[in-house]
Amino acid sequence: MRRYYEFAVVVILLSILALLLMQSLGRTRSDMEEAGVQVEAAVMRTELMEVLAHRETFGGVLPATDNPVEWVTSKPRNYRGKSMKYPMRRRSGISTAVPVNWFIAMRMDGGRVFA
């Protein structure tokens, strides 16, 4: 009978450790995704600065569009383009307004939201 209690204690301890591991892996995944987004934004910012510096140095005109993603040579890999509304993510029949990709949402007042 004592072995069953020892086994139960070991199973409970392993379950708690597995739960802690899963939580830390989830946080690490979130941190990695955030770092990836920050890197993509930094690359795009650098390319925009390069376009402006090239124009200041050699002259010329800026691209005709007001979408800065079209000014750069390397767009984010999951860029969806310009939209008048946020894309929706469907989960089990429920629509939630969660940004799932890079896009530019045009506001009615002419402003832009980069996400």
C-alpha positions as CSV (number, residue, x, y, z in Angstrom):
1,M,0.0,0.0,0.0
2,R,2.9,2.3,0.7
3,R,4.2,2.0,-2.8
4,Y,0.9,3.3,-4.2
5,Y,1.2,6.5,-2.1
6,E,4.8,6.9,-3.3
7,F,3.8,6.4,-6.9
8,A,0.9,8.9,-6.5
9,V,3.3,11.5,-5.0
10,V,5.8,11.0,-7.9
11,V,3.0,11.3,-10.5
12,I,1.7,14.5,-8.8
13,L,5.3,16.0,-8.7
14,L,5.9,15.1,-12.3
15,S,2.5,16.7,-13.3
16,I,3.4,19.9,-11.5
17,L,6.8,20.0,-13.2
18,A,5.2,19.3,-16.6
19,L,2.7,22.2,-16.0
20,L,5.5,24.6,-15.1
21,L,7.5,23.5,-18.2
22,M,4.4,24.1,-20.4
23,Q,3.9,27.6,-19.0
24,S,7.5,28.6,-19.5
25,L,7.5,27.2,-23.0
26,G,4.3,29.3,-23.7
27,R,6.0,32.4,-22.4
28,T,9.2,31.7,-24.4
29,R,7.1,31.2,-27.6
30,S,5.4,34.6,-27.0
31,D,8.7,36.3,-26.4
32,M,10.1,34.8,-29.6
33,E,7.1,36.0,-31.7
34,E,7.5,39.4,-30.2
35,A,11.2,39.5,-31.1
36,G,10.4,38.4,-34.6
37,V,7.9,41.2,-35.1
38,Q,10.4,43.8,-33.6
39,V,13.1,42.5,-36.0
40,E,10.8,42.8,-39.0
41,A,9.7,46.4,-38.0
42,A,13.4,47.4,-37.5
43,V,14.3,46.0,-41.0
44,M,11.4,47.9,-42.6
45,R,12.4,51.1,-40.7
46,T,16.0,50.8,-41.9
47,E,14.9,50.2,-45.5
48,L,12.6,53.3,-45.3
49,M,15.5,55.4,-44.0
50,E,17.7,54.1,-46.8
51,V,15.0,55.1,-49.4
52,L,14.8,58.6,-47.9
53,A,18.6,58.9,-47.7
54,H,19.0,57.8,-51.3
55,R,16.4,60.5,-52.4
56,E,18.2,63.2,-50.4
57,T,21.6,62.2,-51.8
58,F,20.8,61.5,-55.4
59,G,17.5,63.4,-55.8
60,G,14.4,62.0,-57.4
61,V,10.9,61.5,-56.3
62,L,9.4,59.4,-53.6
63,P,7.1,56.5,-54.6
64,A,3.6,57.7,-55.5
65,T,1.8,55.5,-53.0
66,D,1.4,56.5,-49.3
67,N,1.8,52.9,-48.2
68,P,5.4,52.7,-46.8
69,V,5.5,48.9,-47.2
70,E,5.4,49.4,-50.9
71,W,8.5,51.6,-50.7
72,V,10.7,48.8,-49.3
73,T,12.2,45.9,-51.3
74,S,11.6,43.2,-48.8
75,K,8.0,43.1,-47.5
76,P,7.2,41.1,-44.3
77,R,6.6,37.5,-45.3
78,N,2.9,37.5,-44.2
79,Y,2.0,41.0,-45.4
80,R,-1.6,41.1,-46.5
81,G,-1.8,44.6,-48.0
82,K,-4.0,47.6,-47.4
83,S,-7.4,47.1,-45.8
84,M,-10.2,49.2,-44.5
85,K,-10.8,46.9,-41.6
86,Y,-9.0,44.6,-39.3
87,P,-8.8,40.9,-40.4
88,M,-10.8,38.5,-38.4
89,R,-9.6,35.2,-36.9
90,R,-12.2,32.5,-36.7
91,R,-12.0,30.1,-33.8
92,S,-14.7,27.5,-33.4
93,G,-17.3,29.6,-35.1
94,I,-16.5,32.8,-33.2
95,S,-15.0,35.8,-35.0
96,T,-12.5,37.8,-33.0
97,A,-10.7,40.9,-34.2
98,V,-7.1,39.7,-33.7
99,P,-4.3,40.8,-36.0
100,V,-3.1,37.6,-37.6
101,N,-0.8,39.1,-40.2
102,W,1.0,42.3,-41.3
103,F,-1.4,44.8,-42.8
104,I,-2.2,48.5,-43.0
105,A,-5.7,49.5,-41.9
106,M,-6.8,52.7,-43.5
107,R,-8.9,54.9,-41.1
108,M,-11.7,57.1,-42.3
109,D,-9.8,60.3,-41.2
110,G,-7.0,59.4,-43.5
111,G,-4.7,58.0,-40.8
112,R,-3.0,54.6,-40.9
113,V,-2.7,51.8,-38.4
114,F,0.3,49.5,-38.9
115,A,-0.2,46.1,-37.4
